[in-house]
Amino acid sequence: MLATLFAVVDPAAAARATTAGNATAVTRSGDTFTVATSGGAAARIQLARADIFRIWLSPNGAFTNDPAGSDLAVTTAFGSVGATLSDAGTYWRIDTGAIALRINKTPLTFALYRADNTTLLWAESQLTSWTTSQTTQYLNRGTDEQRPSHPRS
């Protein structure tokens, strides 16, 4: 099940928003992948299972304090995933046997595919951005997802 996030963005705040820039490198430690960026931010992909992962963005590149703690999931480690990392030119790809996560390099955006790496599940439609008070991520709506309903007057 995919969820679509909607955010009301203050145009003035959006103008002051910062983005990560381009992805410059990916390092790996077990089932955790860290993406360095040209803007000094970093993204971390933590694989909990072949079909469960978390993307964490750090504007300053440091991952010292997890703001979500255990609020996202009680169990976050189910054993080694055995993922592979490959460089496909314009993106790096993490394959788990269940999914293919693309880390687009220029600029840094993410897209999730089924294991066949051709069936798109979701993709960022704009750069993830942040201000001192909010982070905004834009996802393309899938063809089978409902449009938001509006109250009738």
Secondary structure in CASP SS format (residue, H / E / C, confidence):
PFRMAT SS
TARGET T0000
AUTHOR 0000-0000-0000
METHOD secondary structure of the structure
MODEL  1
M C 1.00
L C 1.00
A C 1.00
T C 1.00
L C 1.00
F C 1.00
A C 1.00
V C 1.00
V C 1.00
D C 1.00
P H 1.00
A H 1.00
A H 1.00
A H 1.00
A H 1.00
R H 1.00
A C 1.00
T E 1.00
T E 1.00
A C 1.00
G C 1.00
N C 1.00
A E 1.00
T E 1.00
A E 1.00
V E 1.00
T E 1.00
R E 1.00
S E 1.00
G C 1.00
D C 1.00
T E 1.00
F E 1.00
T E 1.00
V E 1.00
A E 1.00
T E 1.00
S C 1.00
G C 1.00
G C 1.00
A C 1.00
A E 1.00
A E 1.00
R E 1.00
I E 1.00
Q E 1.00
L E 1.00
A E 1.00
R E 1.00
A C 1.00
D C 1.00
I E 1.00
F E 1.00
R E 1.00
I E 1.00
W E 1.00
L E 1.00
S E 1.00
P C 1.00
N C 1.00
G C 1.00
A C 1.00
F C 1.00
T C 1.00
N C 1.00
D C 1.00
P C 1.00
A C 1.00
G C 1.00
S C 1.00
D C 1.00
L C 1.00
A C 1.00
V C 1.00
T C 1.00
T C 1.00
A C 1.00
F C 1.00
G C 1.00
S C 1.00
V C 1.00
G C 1.00
A C 1.00
T E 1.00
L E 1.00
S E 1.00
D E 1.00
A C 1.00
G C 1.00
T C 1.00
Y E 1.00
W E 1.00
R E 1.00
I E 1.00
D E 1.00
T C 1.00
G C 1.00
A C 1.00
I E 1.00
A E 1.00
L E 1.00
R E 1.00
I E 1.00
N E 1.00
K C 1.00
T C 1.00
P C 1.00
L C 1.00
T E 1.00
F E 1.00
A E 1.00
L E 1.00
Y E 1.00
R E 1.00
A C 1.00
D C 1.00
N C 1.00
T C 1.00
T C 1.00
L E 1.00
L E 1.00
W E 1.00
A E 1.00
E E 1.00
S C 1.00
Q C 1.00
L C 1.00
T C 1.00
S E 1.00
W E 1.00
T C 1.00
T C 1.00
S C 1.00
Q C 1.00
T E 1.00
T E 1.00
Q C 1.00
Y C 1.00
L E 1.00
N C 1.00
R C 1.00
G C 1.00
T C 1.00
D C 1.00
E C 1.00
Q C 1.00
R C 1.00
P C 1.00
S C 1.00
H C 1.00
P C 1.00
R C 1.00
S C 1.00
END
